[in-house]
Amino acid sequence: MNSLTETMPMVAMAITRTTMKDRLFTACYLASTAVAMIGWLSAFGWATVAVAKWLLA
């Protein structure tokens, strides 16, 4: 074993209950991420259809 390494004990963090503010933040973050994802997917879909119409016309 390398003389520069040594084992160190891990300190366990206490598990706390989430507050309503934390839950609300998580829900709002997930909702805004979902809306942004739907927006980007629809924009890319629209662009794909527009380019396909332009190339095939």
C-alpha positions in Angstrom: 0.0 0.0 0.0 1.2 3.5 -0.8 2.5 5.3 2.3 0.8 8.5 1.2 -2.8 7.1 1.4 -4.6 6.6 4.6 -8.1 5.5 5.4 -10.4 8.2 6.8 -13.8 7.6 8.4 -16.9 8.9 6.6 -19.1 11.2 8.5 -22.8 10.4 7.8 -25.0 13.4 7.3 -28.3 13.5 9.1 -31.3 13.1 6.9 -33.7 16.0 7.3 -37.3 16.3 6.1 -37.8 18.6 3.1 -39.7 21.8 3.7 -42.7 23.0 1.6 -40.4 25.7 0.1 -38.0 23.0 -1.1 -40.8 20.9 -2.6 -42.3 23.9 -4.3 -38.9 24.9 -5.8 -38.4 21.3 -7.1 -41.9 21.2 -8.6 -41.4 24.6 -10.3 -38.0 23.7 -11.6 -39.3 20.4 -13.1 -42.3 22.2 -14.6 -40.2 24.9 -16.2 -37.7 22.3 -17.5 -40.6 20.3 -19.0 -42.0 23.5 -20.7 -38.6 24.4 -22.1 -38.1 20.9 -23.4 -41.5 20.9 -25.1 -40.7 24.3 -26.6 -37.3 23.2 -28.0 -38.8 20.0 -29.4 -41.6 21.8 -31.1 -39.2 24.4 -32.5 -36.9 21.8 -33.9 -39.9 19.9 -35.3 -41.2 23.0 -37.0 -37.8 23.8 -38.5 -37.5 20.2 -39.8 -40.9 20.4 -41.5 -40.0 23.8 -43.0 -36.7 22.6 -44.3 -38.3 19.4 -45.7 -41.0 21.5 -47.5 -38.4 23.8 -48.9 -36.2 21.0 -50.2 -39.0 18.9 -51.6 -40.9 21.8 -53.3 
